[in-house]
């Protein structure tokens, strides 16, 4: 009798688990189906329904591609100065952004934030604001403030760099080894000494590595700063686009590509040497 009751309980438990698995499987497949339906609706509404498919023909695509392949070598001589300006803009923006990111990281690290939660929130809001606004928008803001030219681009990229550098450095500060910090406090070191000799040496590789990476990113950013009148190769690209010189556009893009490749190689070399 007891054996029969145990068998019945086990059978009921197995049936309950099986029903639970079936419900979970149905919910999972239902979510997958809903996501697939939303993706299909988005593609139909944004791509299929909003595209003039009559203009997309093989001959039209080939003709447009050929116009961009036909490089305008006559403008190459005039691109060395914008290319140099692009590199200098990225370098200055990274240096300025790193200097401005240090106090923001200090405020945004909860274990060293000077006034507790208030300054911690202030630092985190500053990081979020810097990262949330695109560099083109910052460029428009600074073009309106200081006028056209490379200065607006440098300031825009510097402000944009604050978010990434300060966030990664603040998180590195929060994860430091507390042993040296506690030892310095135990022998009477003040907060500045703890920061300079107990925390900074531990996060210095992170600071240097992230600044090099941000310089690499700013090379890319500086190439589009000219679209808002902030100088560099972006301005040369904008001029070629305004004159509908497709060969010139392709030439500027090719120079930008070469510049980015050189920046990648230098960034990789610098990380190996410095860090």
MODELLER restraints for C-alpha pairs under 7 A, 6 or more apart:
rsr = mdl.restraints
at = mdl.atoms
rsr.add(forms.Gaussian(group=physical.xy_distance, feature=features.Distance(at['CA:67:A'], at['CA:246:A']), mean=5.77, stdev=0.5))
rsr.add(forms.Gaussian(group=physical.xy_distance, feature=features.Distance(at['CA:67:A'], at['CA:247:A']), mean=6.33, stdev=0.5))
rsr.add(forms.Gaussian(group=physical.xy_distance, feature=features.Distance(at['CA:68:A'], at['CA:246:A']), mean=5.18, stdev=0.5))
rsr.add(forms.Gaussian(group=physical.xy_distance, feature=features.Distance(at['CA:68:A'], at['CA:247:A']), mean=5.27, stdev=0.5))
rsr.add(forms.Gaussian(group=physical.xy_distance, feature=features.Distance(at['CA:68:A'], at['CA:250:A']), mean=5.33, stdev=0.5))
rsr.add(forms.Gaussian(group=physical.xy_distance, feature=features.Distance(at['CA:69:A'], at['CA:247:A']), mean=6.71, stdev=0.5))
rsr.add(forms.Gaussian(group=physical.xy_distance, feature=features.Distance(at['CA:69:A'], at['CA:250:A']), mean=6.70, stdev=0.5))
rsr.add(forms.Gaussian(group=physical.xy_distance, feature=features.Distance(at['CA:70:A'], at['CA:247:A']), mean=5.09, stdev=0.5))
rsr.add(forms.Gaussian(group=physical.xy_distance, feature=features.Distance(at['CA:71:A'], at['CA:247:A']), mean=4.31, stdev=0.5))
rsr.add(forms.Gaussian(group=physical.xy_distance, feature=features.Distance(at['CA:71:A'], at['CA:248:A']), mean=6.32, stdev=0.5))
rsr.add(forms.Gaussian(group=physical.xy_distance, feature=features.Distance(at['CA:71:A'], at['CA:250:A']), mean=6.00, stdev=0.5))
rsr.add(forms.Gaussian(group=physical.xy_distance, feature=features.Distance(at['CA:71:A'], at['CA:251:A']), mean=5.52, stdev=0.5))
rsr.add(forms.Gaussian(group=physical.xy_distance, feature=features.Distance(at['CA:72:A'], at['CA:247:A']), mean=4.71, stdev=0.5))
rsr.add(forms.Gaussian(group=physical.xy_distance, feature=features.Distance(at['CA:72:A'], at['CA:248:A']), mean=4.97, stdev=0.5))
rsr.add(forms.Gaussian(group=physical.xy_distance, feature=features.Distance(at['CA:72:A'], at['CA:251:A']), mean=6.15, stdev=0.5))
rsr.add(forms.Gaussian(group=physical.xy_distance, feature=features.Distance(at['CA:75:A'], at['CA:248:A']), mean=6.97, stdev=0.5))
rsr.add(forms.Gaussian(group=physical.xy_distance, feature=features.Distance(at['CA:82:A'], at['CA:232:A']), mean=4.45, stdev=0.5))
rsr.add(forms.Gaussian(group=physical.xy_distance, feature=features.Distance(at['CA:82:A'], at['CA:233:A']), mean=4.97, stdev=0.5))
rsr.add(forms.Gaussian(group=physical.xy_distance, feature=features.Distance(at['CA:83:A'], at['CA:232:A']), mean=6.29, stdev=0.5))
rsr.add(forms.Gaussian(group=physical.xy_distance, feature=features.Distance(at['CA:83:A'], at['CA:233:A']), mean=5.74, stdev=0.5))
rsr.add(forms.Gaussian(group=physical.xy_distance, feature=features.Distance(at['CA:85:A'], at['CA:232:A']), mean=5.26, stdev=0.5))
rsr.add(forms.Gaussian(group=physical.xy_distance, feature=features.Distance(at['CA:86:A'], at['CA:219:A']), mean=6.87, stdev=0.5))
rsr.add(forms.Gaussian(group=physical.xy_distance, feature=features.Distance(at['CA:86:A'], at['CA:222:A']), mean=5.71, stdev=0.5))
rsr.add(forms.Gaussian(group=physical.xy_distance, feature=features.Distance(at['CA:86:A'], at['CA:223:A']), mean=6.56, stdev=0.5))
rsr.add(forms.Gaussian(group=physical.xy_distance, feature=features.Distance(at['CA:86:A'], at['CA:232:A']), mean=4.63, stdev=0.5))
rsr.add(forms.Gaussian(group=physical.xy_distance, feature=features.Distance(at['CA:86:A'], at['CA:233:A']), mean=6.24, stdev=0.5))
rsr.add(forms.Gaussian(group=physical.xy_distance, feature=features.Distance(at['CA:87:A'], at['CA:219:A']), mean=6.35, stdev=0.5))
rsr.add(forms.Gaussian(group=physical.xy_distance, feature=features.Distance(at['CA:89:A'], at['CA:150:A']), mean=6.82, stdev=0.5))
rsr.add(forms.Gaussian(group=physical.xy_distance, feature=features.Distance(at['CA:89:A'], at['CA:154:A']), mean=5.40, stdev=0.5))
rsr.add(forms.Gaussian(group=physical.xy_distance, feature=features.Distance(at['CA:89:A'], at['CA:222:A']), mean=6.69, stdev=0.5))
rsr.add(forms.Gaussian(group=physical.xy_distance, feature=features.Distance(at['CA:90:A'], at['CA:215:A']), mean=6.07, stdev=0.5))
rsr.add(forms.Gaussian(group=physical.xy_distance, feature=features.Distance(at['CA:90:A'], at['CA:218:A']), mean=4.95, stdev=0.5))
rsr.add(forms.Gaussian(group=physical.xy_distance, feature=features.Distance(at['CA:90:A'], at['CA:219:A']), mean=5.31, stdev=0.5))
rsr.add(forms.Gaussian(group=physical.xy_distance, feature=features.Distance(at['CA:90:A'], at['CA:222:A']), mean=6.14, stdev=0.5))
rsr.add(forms.Gaussian(group=physical.xy_distance, feature=features.Distance(at['CA:91:A'], at['CA:215:A']), mean=6.26, stdev=0.5))
rsr.add(forms.Gaussian(group=physical.xy_distance, feature=features.Distance(at['CA:92:A'], at['CA:154:A']), mean=6.58, stdev=0.5))
rsr.add(forms.Gaussian(group=physical.xy_distance, feature=features.Distance(at['CA:93:A'], at['CA:154:A']), mean=4.80, stdev=0.5))
rsr.add(forms.Gaussian(group=physical.xy_distance, feature=features.Distance(at['CA:93:A'], at['CA:155:A']), mean=6.51, stdev=0.5))
rsr.add(forms.Gaussian(group=physical.xy_distance, feature=features.Distance(at['CA:93:A'], at['CA:157:A']), mean=5.59, stdev=0.5))
rsr.add(forms.Gaussian(group=physical.xy_distance, feature=features.Distance(at['CA:93:A'], at['CA:158:A']), mean=4.40, stdev=0.5))
rsr.add(forms.Gaussian(group=physical.xy_distance, feature=features.Distance(at['CA:94:A'], at['CA:158:A']), mean=5.99, stdev=0.5))
rsr.add(forms.Gaussian(group=physical.xy_distance, feature=features.Distance(at['CA:94:A'], at['CA:161:A']), mean=6.82, stdev=0.5))
rsr.add(forms.Gaussian(group=physical.xy_distance, feature=features.Distance(at['CA:94:A'], at['CA:211:A']), mean=6.72, stdev=0.5))
rsr.add(forms.Gaussian(group=physical.xy_distance, feature=features.Distance(at['CA:94:A'], at['CA:214:A']), mean=6.58, stdev=0.5))
rsr.add(forms.Gaussian(group=physical.xy_distance, feature=features.Distance(at['CA:94:A'], at['CA:215:A']), mean=5.49, stdev=0.5))
rsr.add(forms.Gaussian(group=physical.xy_distance, feature=features.Distance(at['CA:96:A'], at['CA:158:A']), mean=5.78, stdev=0.5))
rsr.add(forms.Gaussian(group=physical.xy_distance, feature=features.Distance(at['CA:97:A'], at['CA:158:A']), mean=4.14, stdev=0.5))
rsr.add(forms.Gaussian(group=physical.xy_distance, feature=features.Distance(at['CA:97:A'], at['CA:159:A']), mean=6.07, stdev=0.5))
rsr.add(forms.Gaussian(group=physical.xy_distance, feature=features.Distance(at['CA:97:A'], at['CA:161:A']), mean=5.33, stdev=0.5))
rsr.add(forms.Gaussian(group=physical.xy_distance, feature=features.Distance(at['CA:97:A'], at['CA:162:A']), mean=5.29, stdev=0.5))
rsr.add(forms.Gaussian(group=physical.xy_distance, feature=features.Distance(at['CA:98:A'], at['CA:162:A']), mean=6.70, stdev=0.5))
rsr.add(forms.Gaussian(group=physical.xy_distance, feature=features.Distance(at['CA:98:A'], at['CA:165:A']), mean=6.75, stdev=0.5))
rsr.add(forms.Gaussian(group=physical.xy_distance, feature=features.Distance(at['CA:98:A'], at['CA:211:A']), mean=6.76, stdev=0.5))
rsr.add(forms.Gaussian(group=physical.xy_distance, feature=features.Distance(at['CA:100:A'], at['CA:162:A']), mean=6.50, stdev=0.5))
rsr.add(forms.Gaussian(group=physical.xy_distance, feature=features.Distance(at['CA:101:A'], at['CA:162:A']), mean=4.75, stdev=0.5))
rsr.add(forms.Gaussian(group=physical.xy_distance, feature=features.Distance(at['CA:101:A'], at['CA:165:A']), mean=6.15, stdev=0.5))
rsr.add(forms.Gaussian(group=physical.xy_distance, feature=features.Distance(at['CA:101:A'], at['CA:166:A']), mean=4.78, stdev=0.5))
rsr.add(forms.Gaussian(group=physical.xy_distance, feature=features.Distance(at['CA:102:A'], at['CA:166:A']), mean=6.34, stdev=0.5))
rsr.add(forms.Gaussian(group=physical.xy_distance, feature=features.Distance(at['CA:104:A'], at['CA:123:A']), mean=5.17, stdev=0.5))
rsr.add(forms.Gaussian(group=physical.xy_distance, feature=features.Distance(at['CA:104:A'], at['CA:166:A']), mean=5.95, stdev=0.5))
rsr.add(forms.Gaussian(group=physical.xy_distance, feature=features.Distance(at['CA:105:A'], at['CA:123:A']), mean=6.77, stdev=0.5))
rsr.add(forms.Gaussian(group=physical.xy_distance, feature=features.Distance(at['CA:105:A'], at['CA:166:A']), mean=4.45, stdev=0.5))
rsr.add(forms.Gaussian(group=physical.xy_distance, feature=features.Distance(at['CA:105:A'], at['CA:167:A']), mean=6.39, stdev=0.5))
rsr.add(forms.Gaussian(group=physical.xy_distance, feature=features.Distance(at['CA:105:A'], at['CA:169:A']), mean=6.08, stdev=0.5))
rsr.add(forms.Gaussian(group=physical.xy_distance, feature=features.Distance(at['CA:105:A'], at['CA:170:A']), mean=4.67, stdev=0.5))
rsr.add(forms.Gaussian(group=physical.xy_distance, feature=features.Distance(at['CA:106:A'], at['CA:112:A']), mean=6.69, stdev=0.5))
rsr.add(forms.Gaussian(group=physical.xy_distance, feature=features.Distance(at['CA:106:A'], at['CA:113:A']), mean=5.98, stdev=0.5))
rsr.add(forms.Gaussian(group=physical.xy_distance, feature=features.Distance(at['CA:106:A'], at['CA:170:A']), mean=6.72, stdev=0.5))
rsr.add(forms.Gaussian(group=physical.xy_distance, feature=features.Distance(at['CA:107:A'], at['CA:113:A']), mean=4.72, stdev=0.5))
rsr.add(forms.Gaussian(group=physical.xy_distance, feature=features.Distance(at['CA:107:A'], at['CA:114:A']), mean=6.79, stdev=0.5))
rsr.add(forms.Gaussian(group=physical.xy_distance, feature=features.Distance(at['CA:107:A'], at['CA:119:A']), mean=5.45, stdev=0.5))
rsr.add(forms.Gaussian(group=physical.xy_distance, feature=features.Distance(at['CA:107:A'], at['CA:120:A']), mean=5.26, stdev=0.5))
rsr.add(forms.Gaussian(group=physical.xy_distance, feature=features.Distance(at['CA:107:A'], at['CA:123:A']), mean=4.84, stdev=0.5))
rsr.add(forms.Gaussian(group=physical.xy_distance, feature=features.Distance(at['CA:108:A'], at['CA:120:A']), mean=4.57, stdev=0.5))
rsr.add(forms.Gaussian(group=physical.xy_distance, feature=features.Distance(at['CA:108:A'], at['CA:121:A']), mean=6.87, stdev=0.5))
rsr.add(forms.Gaussian(group=physical.xy_distance, feature=features.Distance(at['CA:108:A'], at['CA:123:A']), mean=4.20, stdev=0.5))
rsr.add(forms.Gaussian(group=physical.xy_distance, feature=features.Distance(at['CA:108:A'], at['CA:124:A']), mean=5.27, stdev=0.5))
rsr.add(forms.Gaussian(group=physical.xy_distance, feature=features.Distance(at['CA:108:A'], at['CA:170:A']), mean=5.97, stdev=0.5))
rsr.add(forms.Gaussian(group=physical.xy_distance, feature=features.Distance(at['CA:109:A'], at['CA:120:A']), mean=6.51, stdev=0.5))
rsr.add(forms.Gaussian(group=physical.xy_distance, feature=features.Distance(at['CA:109:A'], at['CA:170:A']), mean=4.74, stdev=0.5))
rsr.add(forms.Gaussian(group=physical.xy_distance, feature=features.Distance(at['CA:109:A'], at['CA:171:A']), mean=6.66, stdev=0.5))
rsr.add(forms.Gaussian(group=physical.xy_distance, feature=features.Distance(at['CA:109:A'], at['CA:173:A']), mean=6.42, stdev=0.5))
rsr.add(forms.Gaussian(group=physical.xy_distance, feature=features.Distance(at['CA:109:A'], at['CA:174:A']), mean=5.91, stdev=0.5))
rsr.add(forms.Gaussian(group=physical.xy_distance, feature=features.Distance(at['CA:110:A'], at['CA:120:A']), mean=5.94, stdev=0.5))
rsr.add(forms.Gaussian(group=physical.xy_distance, feature=features.Distance(at['CA:110:A'], at['CA:174:A']), mean=6.81, stdev=0.5))
rsr.add(forms.Gaussian(group=physical.xy_distance, feature=features.Distance(at['CA:111:A'], at['CA:174:A']), mean=6.06, stdev=0.5))
rsr.add(forms.Gaussian(group=physical.xy_distance, feature=features.Distance(at['CA:113:A'], at['CA:119:A']), mean=6.21, stdev=0.5))
rsr.add(forms.Gaussian(group=physical.xy_distance, feature=features.Distance(at['CA:113:A'], at['CA:120:A']), mean=5.77, stdev=0.5))
rsr.add(forms.Gaussian(group=physical.xy_distance, feature=features.Distance(at['CA:127:A'], at['CA:162:A']), mean=6.67, stdev=0.5))
rsr.add(forms.Gaussian(group=physical.xy_distance, feature=features.Distance(at['CA:127:A'], at['CA:163:A']), mean=4.17, stdev=0.5))
rsr.add(forms.Gaussian(group=physical.xy_distance, feature=features.Distance(at['CA:127:A'], at['CA:166:A']), mean=6.75, stdev=0.5))
rsr.add(forms.Gaussian(group=physical.xy_distance, feature=features.Distance(at['CA:127:A'], at['CA:167:A']), mean=6.41, stdev=0.5))
rsr.add(forms.Gaussian(group=physical.xy_distance, feature=features.Distance(at['CA:128:A'], at['CA:163:A']), mean=6.41, stdev=0.5))
rsr.add(forms.Gaussian(group=physical.xy_distance, feature=features.Distance(at['CA:130:A'], at['CA:159:A']), mean=6.18, stdev=0.5))
rsr.add(forms.Gaussian(group=physical.xy_distance, feature=features.Distance(at['CA:130:A'], at['CA:160:A']), mean=5.17, stdev=0.5))
rsr.add(forms.Gaussian(group=physical.xy_distance, feature=features.Distance(at['CA:130:A'], at['CA:162:A']), mean=6.21, stdev=0.5))
rsr.add(forms.Gaussian(group=physical.xy_distance, feature=features.Distance(at['CA:130:A'], at['CA:163:A']), mean=4.88, stdev=0.5))
rsr.add(forms.Gaussian(group=physical.xy_distance, feature=features.Distance(at['CA:131:A'], at['CA:160:A']), mean=6.13, stdev=0.5))
rsr.add(forms.Gaussian(group=physical.xy_distance, feature=features.Distance(at['CA:131:A'], at['CA:163:A']), mean=5.02, stdev=0.5))
rsr.add(forms.Gaussian(group=physical.xy_distance, feature=features.Distance(at['CA:131:A'], at['CA:164:A']), mean=6.90, stdev=0.5))
rsr.add(forms.Gaussian(group=physical.xy_distance, feature=features.Distance(at['CA:135:A'], at['CA:156:A']), mean=5.94, stdev=0.5))
rsr.add(forms.Gaussian(group=physical.xy_distance, feature=features.Distance(at['CA:135:A'], at['CA:157:A']), mean=6.12, stdev=0.5))
rsr.add(forms.Gaussian(group=physical.xy_distance, feature=features.Distance(at['CA:135:A'], at['CA:160:A']), mean=6.01, stdev=0.5))
rsr.add(forms.Gaussian(group=physical.xy_distance, feature=features.Distance(at['CA:136:A'], at['CA:225:A']), mean=6.55, stdev=0.5))
rsr.add(forms.Gaussian(group=physical.xy_distance, feature=features.Distance(at['CA:136:A'], at['CA:228:A']), mean=6.97, stdev=0.5))
rsr.add(forms.Gaussian(group=physical.xy_distance, feature=features.Distance(at['CA:138:A'], at['CA:156:A']), mean=4.88, stdev=0.5))
rsr.add(forms.Gaussian(group=physical.xy_distance, feature=features.Distance(at['CA:139:A'], at['CA:152:A']), mean=6.09, stdev=0.5))
rsr.add(forms.Gaussian(group=physical.xy_distance, feature=features.Distance(at['CA:139:A'], at['CA:153:A']), mean=5.79, stdev=0.5))
rsr.add(forms.Gaussian(group=physical.xy_distance, feature=features.Distance(at['CA:139:A'], at['CA:156:A']), mean=4.96, stdev=0.5))
rsr.add(forms.Gaussian(group=physical.xy_distance, feature=features.Distance(at['CA:139:A'], at['CA:225:A']), mean=6.74, stdev=0.5))
rsr.add(forms.Gaussian(group=physical.xy_distance, feature=features.Distance(at['CA:139:A'], at['CA:228:A']), mean=6.45, stdev=0.5))
rsr.add(forms.Gaussian(group=physical.xy_distance, feature=features.Distance(at['CA:140:A'], at['CA:228:A']), mean=6.18, stdev=0.5))
rsr.add(forms.Gaussian(group=physical.xy_distance, feature=features.Distance(at['CA:142:A'], at['CA:152:A']), mean=4.97, stdev=0.5))
rsr.add(forms.Gaussian(group=physical.xy_distance, feature=features.Distance(at['CA:142:A'], at['CA:155:A']), mean=6.97, stdev=0.5))
rsr.add(forms.Gaussian(group=physical.xy_distance, feature=features.Distance(at['CA:142:A'], at['CA:156:A']), mean=6.52, stdev=0.5))
rsr.add(forms.Gaussian(group=physical.xy_distance, feature=features.Distance(at['CA:143:A'], at['CA:152:A']), mean=5.28, stdev=0.5))
rsr.add(forms.Gaussian(group=physical.xy_distance, feature=features.Distance(at['CA:146:A'], at['CA:152:A']), mean=6.38, stdev=0.5))
rsr.add(forms.Gaussian(group=physical.xy_distance, feature=features.Distance(at['CA:148:A'], at['CA:229:A']), mean=5.37, stdev=0.5))
rsr.add(forms.Gaussian(group=physical.xy_distance, feature=features.Distance(at['CA:148:A'], at['CA:230:A']), mean=5.70, stdev=0.5))
rsr.add(forms.Gaussian(group=physical.xy_distance, feature=features.Distance(at['CA:149:A'], at['CA:229:A']), mean=6.31, stdev=0.5))
rsr.add(forms.Gaussian(group=physical.xy_distance, feature=features.Distance(at['CA:149:A'], at['CA:230:A']), mean=4.59, stdev=0.5))
rsr.add(forms.Gaussian(group=physical.xy_distance, feature=features.Distance(at['CA:149:A'], at['CA:231:A']), mean=5.21, stdev=0.5))
rsr.add(forms.Gaussian(group=physical.xy_distance, feature=features.Distance(at['CA:150:A'], at['CA:230:A']), mean=4.90, stdev=0.5))
rsr.add(forms.Gaussian(group=physical.xy_distance, feature=features.Distance(at['CA:150:A'], at['CA:231:A']), mean=4.83, stdev=0.5))
rsr.add(forms.Gaussian(group=physical.xy_distance, feature=features.Distance(at['CA:152:A'], at['CA:230:A']), mean=5.62, stdev=0.5))
rsr.add(forms.Gaussian(group=physical.xy_distance, feature=features.Distance(at['CA:153:A'], at['CA:225:A']), mean=5.77, stdev=0.5))
rsr.add(forms.Gaussian(group=physical.xy_distance, feature=features.Distance(at['CA:153:A'], at['CA:230:A']), mean=4.76, stdev=0.5))
rsr.add(forms.Gaussian(group=physical.xy_distance, feature=features.Distance(at['CA:157:A'], at['CA:218:A']), mean=6.76, stdev=0.5))
rsr.add(forms.Gaussian(group=physical.xy_distance, feature=features.Distance(at['CA:161:A'], at['CA:214:A']), mean=6.86, stdev=0.5))
rsr.add(forms.Gaussian(group=physical.xy_distance, feature=features.Distance(at['CA:165:A'], at['CA:210:A']), mean=6.21, stdev=0.5))
rsr.add(forms.Gaussian(group=physical.xy_distance, feature=features.Distance(at['CA:165:A'], at['CA:211:A']), mean=6.89, stdev=0.5))
rsr.add(forms.Gaussian(group=physical.xy_distance, feature=features.Distance(at['CA:169:A'], at['CA:206:A']), mean=6.61, stdev=0.5))
rsr.add(forms.Gaussian(group=physical.xy_distance, feature=features.Distance(at['CA:169:A'], at['CA:207:A']), mean=6.19, stdev=0.5))
rsr.add(forms.Gaussian(group=physical.xy_distance, feature=features.Distance(at['CA:172:A'], at['CA:203:A']), mean=6.10, stdev=0.5))
rsr.add(forms.Gaussian(group=physical.xy_distance, feature=features.Distance(at['CA:173:A'], at['CA:199:A']), mean=6.83, stdev=0.5))
rsr.add(forms.Gaussian(group=physical.xy_distance, feature=features.Distance(at['CA:173:A'], at['CA:203:A']), mean=6.43, stdev=0.5))
rsr.add(forms.Gaussian(group=physical.xy_distance, feature=features.Distance(at['CA:176:A'], at['CA:199:A']), mean=6.86, stdev=0.5))
rsr.add(forms.Gaussian(group=physical.xy_distance, feature=features.Distance(at['CA:176:A'], at['CA:202:A']), mean=6.61, stdev=0.5))
rsr.add(forms.Gaussian(group=physical.xy_distance, feature=features.Distance(at['CA:180:A'], at['CA:198:A']), mean=5.78, stdev=0.5))
rsr.add(forms.Gaussian(group=physical.xy_distance, feature=features.Distance(at['CA:181:A'], at['CA:194:A']), mean=6.15, stdev=0.5))
rsr.add(forms.Gaussian(group=physical.xy_distance, feature=features.Distance(at['CA:181:A'], at['CA:198:A']), mean=5.19, stdev=0.5))
rsr.add(forms.Gaussian(group=physical.xy_distance, feature=features.Distance(at['CA:184:A'], at['CA:194:A']), mean=6.36, stdev=0.5))
rsr.add(forms.Gaussian(group=physical.xy_distance, feature=features.Distance(at['CA:205:A'], at['CA:275:A']), mean=5.73, stdev=0.5))
rsr.add(forms.Gaussian(group=physical.xy_distance, feature=features.Distance(at['CA:209:A'], at['CA:271:A']), mean=6.25, stdev=0.5))
rsr.add(forms.Gaussian(group=physical.xy_distance, feature=features.Distance(at['CA:209:A'], at['CA:275:A']), mean=6.65, stdev=0.5))
rsr.add(forms.Gaussian(group=physical.xy_distance, feature=features.Distance(at['CA:212:A'], at['CA:267:A']), mean=6.17, stdev=0.5))
rsr.add(forms.Gaussian(group=physical.xy_distance, feature=features.Distance(at['CA:213:A'], at['CA:267:A']), mean=6.79, stdev=0.5))
rsr.add(forms.Gaussian(group=physical.xy_distance, feature=features.Distance(at['CA:216:A'], at['CA:263:A']), mean=5.90, stdev=0.5))
rsr.add(forms.Gaussian(group=physical.xy_distance, feature=features.Distance(at['CA:216:A'], at['CA:264:A']), mean=6.48, stdev=0.5))
rsr.add(forms.Gaussian(group=physical.xy_distance, feature=features.Distance(at['CA:216:A'], at['CA:267:A']), mean=6.34, stdev=0.5))
rsr.add(forms.Gaussian(group=physical.xy_distance, feature=features.Distance(at['CA:219:A'], at['CA:260:A']), mean=6.60, stdev=0.5))
rsr.add(forms.Gaussian(group=physical.xy_distance, feature=features.Distance(at['CA:220:A'], at['CA:260:A']), mean=6.65, stdev=0.5))
rsr.add(forms.Gaussian(group=physical.xy_distance, feature=features.Distance(at['CA:222:A'], at['CA:232:A']), mean=6.81, stdev=0.5))
rsr.add(forms.Gaussian(group=physical.xy_distance, feature=features.Distance(at['CA:223:A'], at['CA:232:A']), mean=6.42, stdev=0.5))
rsr.add(forms.Gaussian(group=physical.xy_distance, feature=features.Distance(at['CA:223:A'], at['CA:233:A']), mean=5.25, stdev=0.5))
rsr.add(forms.Gaussian(group=physical.xy_distance, feature=features.Distance(at['CA:223:A'], at['CA:234:A']), mean=4.50, stdev=0.5))
rsr.add(forms.Gaussian(group=physical.xy_distance, feature=features.Distance(at['CA:223:A'], at['CA:256:A']), mean=6.91, stdev=0.5))
rsr.add(forms.Gaussian(group=physical.xy_distance, feature=features.Distance(at['CA:224:A'], at['CA:234:A']), mean=4.50, stdev=0.5))
rsr.add(forms.Gaussian(group=physical.xy_distance, feature=features.Distance(at['CA:225:A'], at['CA:231:A']), mean=6.59, stdev=0.5))
rsr.add(forms.Gaussian(group=physical.xy_distance, feature=features.Distance(at['CA:225:A'], at['CA:234:A']), mean=5.59, stdev=0.5))
rsr.add(forms.Gaussian(group=physical.xy_distance, feature=features.Distance(at['CA:226:A'], at['CA:232:A']), mean=5.83, stdev=0.5))
rsr.add(forms.Gaussian(group=physical.xy_distance, feature=features.Distance(at['CA:226:A'], at['CA:233:A']), mean=6.57, stdev=0.5))
rsr.add(forms.Gaussian(group=physical.xy_distance, feature=features.Distance(at['CA:226:A'], at['CA:234:A']), mean=3.74, stdev=0.5))
rsr.add(forms.Gaussian(group=physical.xy_distance, feature=features.Distance(at['CA:226:A'], at['CA:235:A']), mean=3.65, stdev=0.5))
rsr.add(forms.Gaussian(group=physical.xy_distance, feature=features.Distance(at['CA:226:A'], at['CA:238:A']), mean=6.78, stdev=0.5))
rsr.add(forms.Gaussian(group=physical.xy_distance, feature=features.Distance(at['CA:227:A'], at['CA:234:A']), mean=5.54, stdev=0.5))
rsr.add(forms.Gaussian(group=physical.xy_distance, feature=features.Distance(at['CA:227:A'], at['CA:235:A']), mean=5.70, stdev=0.5))
rsr.add(forms.Gaussian(group=physical.xy_distance, feature=features.Distance(at['CA:227:A'], at['CA:238:A']), mean=5.59, stdev=0.5))
rsr.add(forms.Gaussian(group=physical.xy_distance, feature=features.Distance(at['CA:229:A'], at['CA:235:A']), mean=6.23, stdev=0.5))
rsr.add(forms.Gaussian(group=physical.xy_distance, feature=features.Distance(at['CA:237:A'], at['CA:249:A']), mean=5.96, stdev=0.5))
rsr.add(forms.Gaussian(group=physical.xy_distance, feature=features.Distance(at['CA:237:A'], at['CA:252:A']), mean=5.96, stdev=0.5))
rsr.add(forms.Gaussian(group=physical.xy_distance, feature=features.Distance(at['CA:240:A'], at['CA:248:A']), mean=5.74, stdev=0.5))
rsr.add(forms.Gaussian(group=physical.xy_distance, feature=features.Distance(at['CA:240:A'], at['CA:249:A']), mean=5.52, stdev=0.5))
rsr.add(forms.Gaussian(group=physical.xy_distance, feature=features.Distance(at['CA:241:A'], at['CA:249:A']), mean=6.36, stdev=0.5))
